[in-house]
Amino acid sequence: MISSASAATFDLSGKSVLITGAGRGLGRALALGAQASGAHVTAFDRDEALLAELHTLSPAIQTAHVDVADRHAFASAASRIGRIDAVVNNAMLIRYDPIDSVDDALLDQMLSIGIKGSIWGVQALLKHMDPQVGGVILNMASPTGERGFAGTAVYSLVKGAIATLTRTLAAELGPRRVRVNALAPGSIPTPGAVAITPIEEYERRTGRIPLRRLGHQDDATHASLFLLSDAASFISGEILHVDGGFLASA
Ligand SMILES: NC(=O)c1ccc[n+]([C@@H]2O[C@H](COP(=O)([O-])OP(=O)(O)OC[C@H]3O[C@@H](n4cnc5c(N)ncnc54)[C@H](O)[C@@H]3O)[C@@H](O)[C@H]2O)c1
């Protein structure tokens, strides 16, 4: 269960936050948490039914049916928001494929959602932020982008690219008052994660997580709210691991 009230730990009052892939999972939890923290939240997702559910949960959240891979659709929907203070590049298709079965279509789809979609998100912030105030980018990385996990090549290379993009843009956009960070969640059984890794397998993995539990969506939400808030105003170029110590011990 998502506990949006418990997520209201950092103040985002008055900030306009765009979250992609917010129809379910970590994006939805963050949308509810950011809204509870005072933000004006706009949720992008390519699944209209999920957006309708989110609207029912929190009618104050603006929703837009957008495929983040589509540059023009992204730009057009972003231009209807008005000022944007922060963008969370969260949308991704989670799937693992052995390298033999990777074809053009799959590669194009994964790179387009994960890498192009994140770049369109950065461009939306730069176009619609107040340049006197600046803005915040939060990307979604993953432990898979930092170690070798067999059978995950395309997903992992997208996440490795996201880590690189985060560091590069922190250097490039800092002088424009834009902070760029990434969250690297691990072992949080969202709908997308459970679709490729059954919950029983997650539970078997718990023994390899130093904190001996799986992550909860609130764990990712709280860390994200911190990075989006002014409490993190001197933090840029960081990848914050929210994985119970898994990567540190891998
Ligand atoms: N769950 C984890 O443990 C975990 C670990 C590491 C990284 N992540 C990352 O966190 C992010 C969220 O993952 P999740 O677990 O909530 O996944 P999820 O599959 O449950 O949710 C992803 C959301 O993104 C949307 N989406 C997918 N493609 C889209 C597109 N082209 N345009 C717009 N929306 C699109 C989906 O409709 C869905 O609502 C992803 O970037 C994922 O790679 C998750």
PDBQT file of the ligand as one rigid body, heavy atoms in Angstrom, charges set to zero:
ROOT
HETATM    1  N1  LIG A 301      11.154  -1.391  -8.838  1.00  0.00    +0.000 N 
HETATM    2  C1  LIG A 301      12.462  -1.442  -8.662  1.00  0.00    +0.000 C 
HETATM    3  O1  LIG A 301      12.982  -2.175  -7.790  1.00  0.00    +0.000 OA
HETATM    4  C2  LIG A 301      13.361  -0.606  -9.505  1.00  0.00    +0.000 A 
HETATM    5  C3  LIG A 301      14.752  -0.817  -9.383  1.00  0.00    +0.000 A 
HETATM    6  C4  LIG A 301      15.618  -0.023 -10.131  1.00  0.00    +0.000 A 
HETATM    7  C5  LIG A 301      15.131   0.960 -10.969  1.00  0.00    +0.000 A 
HETATM    8  N2  LIG A 301      13.769   1.125 -11.097  1.00  0.00    +0.000 N 
HETATM    9  C6  LIG A 301      13.316   2.164 -12.007  1.00  0.00    +0.000 C 
HETATM   10  O2  LIG A 301      12.287   2.922 -11.418  1.00  0.00    +0.000 OA
HETATM   11  C7  LIG A 301      11.400   3.398 -12.438  1.00  0.00    +0.000 C 
HETATM   12  C8  LIG A 301       9.973   3.011 -12.095  1.00  0.00    +0.000 C 
HETATM   13  O3  LIG A 301       9.902   1.594 -12.074  1.00  0.00    +0.000 OA
HETATM   14  P1  LIG A 301       8.656   0.791 -11.491  1.00  0.00    +0.000 P 
HETATM   15  O4  LIG A 301       9.258  -0.358 -10.769  1.00  0.00    +0.000 OA
HETATM   16  O5  LIG A 301       7.716   1.695 -10.799  1.00  0.00    +0.000 OA
HETATM   17  O6  LIG A 301       8.014   0.251 -12.871  1.00  0.00    +0.000 OA
HETATM   18  P2  LIG A 301       6.502   0.024 -13.351  1.00  0.00    +0.000 P 
HETATM   19  O7  LIG A 301       6.602  -0.790 -14.591  1.00  0.00    +0.000 OA
HETATM   20  O8  LIG A 301       5.656  -0.515 -12.228  1.00  0.00    +0.000 OA
HETATM   21  O9  LIG A 301       6.002   1.499 -13.716  1.00  0.00    +0.000 OA
HETATM   22  C9  LIG A 301       6.494   2.132 -14.856  1.00  0.00    +0.000 C 
HETATM   23  C10 LIG A 301       5.487   3.136 -15.358  1.00  0.00    +0.000 C 
HETATM   24  O10 LIG A 301       6.042   3.752 -16.527  1.00  0.00    +0.000 OA
HETATM   25  C11 LIG A 301       5.062   3.806 -17.548  1.00  0.00    +0.000 C 
HETATM   26  N3  LIG A 301       5.704   3.840 -18.855  1.00  0.00    +0.000 N 
HETATM   27  C12 LIG A 301       6.423   2.863 -19.452  1.00  0.00    +0.000 A 
HETATM   28  N4  LIG A 301       6.799   3.240 -20.681  1.00  0.00    +0.000 NA
HETATM   29  C13 LIG A 301       6.335   4.508 -20.847  1.00  0.00    +0.000 A 
HETATM   30  C14 LIG A 301       6.416   5.433 -21.915  1.00  0.00    +0.000 A 
HETATM   31  N5  LIG A 301       7.025   5.123 -23.072  1.00  0.00    +0.000 N 
HETATM   32  N6  LIG A 301       5.837   6.645 -21.773  1.00  0.00    +0.000 NA
HETATM   33  C15 LIG A 301       5.185   6.956 -20.606  1.00  0.00    +0.000 A 
HETATM   34  N7  LIG A 301       5.058   6.106 -19.575  1.00  0.00    +0.000 NA
HETATM   35  C16 LIG A 301       5.632   4.892 -19.698  1.00  0.00    +0.000 A 
HETATM   36  C17 LIG A 301       4.234   2.549 -17.322  1.00  0.00    +0.000 C 
HETATM   37  O11 LIG A 301       2.942   2.638 -17.940  1.00  0.00    +0.000 OA
HETATM   38  C18 LIG A 301       4.163   2.499 -15.800  1.00  0.00    +0.000 C 
HETATM   39  O12 LIG A 301       3.095   3.266 -15.308  1.00  0.00    +0.000 OA
HETATM   40  C19 LIG A 301      11.906   2.807 -13.759  1.00  0.00    +0.000 C 
HETATM   41  O13 LIG A 301      12.752   3.750 -14.386  1.00  0.00    +0.000 OA
HETATM   42  C20 LIG A 301      12.715   1.619 -13.299  1.00  0.00    +0.000 C 
HETATM   43  O14 LIG A 301      13.703   1.254 -14.238  1.00  0.00    +0.000 OA
HETATM   44  C21 LIG A 301      12.889   0.363 -10.382  1.00  0.00    +0.000 A 
ENDROOT
TORSDOF 0
